[in-house]
Amino acid sequence: MDRRDILGGGLTLVTIALAGSGRAAAKPGVELPDDARFMEQALAEASRAAFPFGAVIVKEGAIIARGHNRTGVDRDPTAHGEMVAVRNCLKEHGPEALVGATVYTSGEPCCMCMGAMVWCGVSRVVYAASLAQLSTKVDQINLSAEDVASKAPFAPVDIAGGVLADKAIALFK
């Protein structure tokens, strides 16, 4: 057995232990009446990307920013759909616009995107396809949005998933 196998297994155990500890800040969300309408817009953004991930940011019932995955186009591994939408929102409206906003995203946010949304003060995240569903199509870091949010008791976030999930998964060809 190679030492890297042992270290990799140990890191996995540490990650699992860390993910399961701490005070939960993620609040289980319920689907709201406008969720499908805004998710359709996130899916439209996703359909514009070579790697089909898209997001819209909503505040007070209006879309204030959009984004889709630009990792290949921009040669930027951080240009996920959510990150592009957050950057667009910051550029157009400033950081205060994100506080209390809802992010609709075609896939469950990765730990980078979810961490950014926590730090920006986003109060609700609604996703279509779950990490489990996405991992059948593309590589994923298996740390759920709920796991990330649970490590940030200072910033409670409602998280709802599965809204139009079949439509999101169908974008992966």
C-alpha positions in Angstrom: 0.0 0.0 0.0 1.3 3.4 -1.0 1.6 6.2 1.6 -0.5 8.5 -0.6 -3.4 5.9 -0.3 -3.1 6.0 3.5 -2.9 9.8 3.5 -5.8 10.1 1.1 -7.9 7.8 3.3 -7.0 9.8 6.4 -7.9 13.1 4.7 -11.3 11.6 3.7 -11.9 10.6 7.4 -10.9 14.1 8.6 -13.2 15.7 6.0 -16.1 13.5 7.0 -15.5 14.2 10.7 -15.4 18.0 10.1 -18.5 17.9 7.9 -20.5 16.2 10.6 -19.5 18.6 13.5 -20.4 22.1 14.4 -23.6 24.1 15.0 -25.9 24.0 12.0 -26.6 27.3 10.3 -28.2 25.8 7.2 -31.9 25.9 7.6 -33.9 23.4 5.5 -35.8 25.4 2.9 -39.2 24.8 1.4 -40.1 25.5 -2.2 -41.8 28.8 -2.6 -44.3 29.8 -5.3 -41.8 31.8 -7.5 -38.9 29.2 -7.2 -39.7 27.4 -10.5 -40.0 30.7 -12.4 -36.6 31.9 -11.2 -35.0 28.5 -11.6 -36.1 28.5 -15.3 -34.0 31.7 -15.6 -31.0 30.0 -13.9 -31.4 27.0 -16.3 -31.5 29.5 -19.3 -28.2 30.9 -18.1 -26.8 27.3 -17.7 -27.8 26.5 -21.3 -25.6 29.3 -22.5 -22.5 27.7 -21.1 -20.3 24.9 -22.5 -20.3 23.5 -18.9 -24.0 23.8 -18.1 -24.1 25.7 -14.8 -26.0 29.0 -14.4 -27.3 31.2 -11.7 -29.5 34.3 -11.1 -29.6 36.5 -8.0 -33.0 37.7 -6.8 -33.8 40.5 -4.4 -37.3 41.8 -3.6 -38.8 39.7 -6.4 -36.5 41.0 -9.2 -33.5 39.5 -10.8 -30.5 41.7 -10.1 -27.7 39.6 -11.6 -27.1 36.6 -13.8 -24.1 34.4 -14.6 -23.2 31.1 -16.2 -20.1 29.0 -16.1 -17.2 30.7 -17.9 -14.3 28.5 -16.7 -13.2 27.4 -20.2 -13.9 30.8 -21.9 -12.1 32.9 -19.3 -9.5 30.2 -18.4 -10.5 30.8 -14.8 -11.3 27.8 -12.6 -13.2 30.0 -10.2 -15.6 31.3 -12.9 -18.5 29.0 -11.8 -22.0 30.3 -12.6 -22.7 31.4 -9.1 -19.4 33.2 -8.8 -19.9 35.0 -12.1 -23.4 36.1 -10.9 -22.0 37.3 -7.6 -19.2 39.2 -9.4 -21.8 40.8 -11.8 -24.0 41.8 -8.8 -21.0 43.3 -7.0 -20.0 45.3 -10.1 -23.5 46.6 -10.8 -25.0 47.0 -7.3 -22.3 46.7 -4.6 -22.0 44.3 -1.8 -25.1 45.5 0.1 -27.3 44.2 -2.7 -26.3 40.6 -1.9 -27.3 40.8 1.8 -30.7 39.0 2.1 -30.7 38.0 -1.6 -31.7 34.6 -3.0 -29.4 32.7 -5.4 -31.1 30.3 -7.8 -28.6 27.9 -9.3 -28.8 25.0 -11.7 -26.7 22.8 -9.5 -26.0 22.5 -5.8 -23.2 25.0 -5.1 -19.7 23.7 -4.6 -17.9 24.6 -1.4 -16.2 27.6 -3.0 -19.4 29.1 -4.3 -21.4 28.3 -1.1 -18.6 29.8 1.0 -18.7 33.0 -1.2 -22.5 33.2 -0.8 -22.2 32.9 3.0 -19.6 35.6 3.2 -21.7 37.9 0.9 -24.7 37.6 3.3 -27.0 35.7 0.8 -29.9 34.4 2.9 -31.4 31.8 0.7 -30.0 29.3 -1.9 -32.2 27.3 -4.2 -30.7 24.7 -6.4 -31.9 22.3 -9.1 -29.6 19.2 -9.3 -28.0 17.9 -6.1 -24.3 16.9 -5.7 -25.3 13.3 -5.9 -27.1 13.8 -9.2 -24.3 16.0 -10.6 -21.6 13.6 -9.6 -23.0 11.1 -12.1 -22.2 13.6 -14.9 -19.1 15.6 -13.7 -16.5 15.4 -11.0 -17.6 17.0 -7.7 -16.1 17.8 -4.3 -18.6 16.0 -2.1 -19.2 18.6 0.5 -22.8 19.7 0.4 -24.1 23.3 0.6 -25.6 22.3 3.9 -22.3 21.2 5.2 -20.6 24.4 4.3 -23.4 26.6 5.7 -23.4 24.5 8.9 -19.9 25.7 9.6 -21.1 29.4 9.6 -23.4 29.9 12.5 -23.0 33.6 12.1 -24.8 33.6 8.7 -27.9 31.4 8.6 -28.9 30.4 5.1 -32.1 28.7 3.9 -31.2 26.0 1.4 -33.8 24.3 -0.9 -32.9 21.8 -3.5 -34.4 19.7 -6.3 -36.3 22.5 -8.0 -36.5 21.5 -11.7 -33.7 19.0 -11.1 -34.6 16.8 -14.1 -34.3 19.8 -16.4 -30.9 20.7 -15.0 -29.5 17.2 -15.4 -30.9 17.1 -19.0 -28.5 19.9 -19.9 -25.6 17.5 -19.5 -25.3 15.7 -22.9 
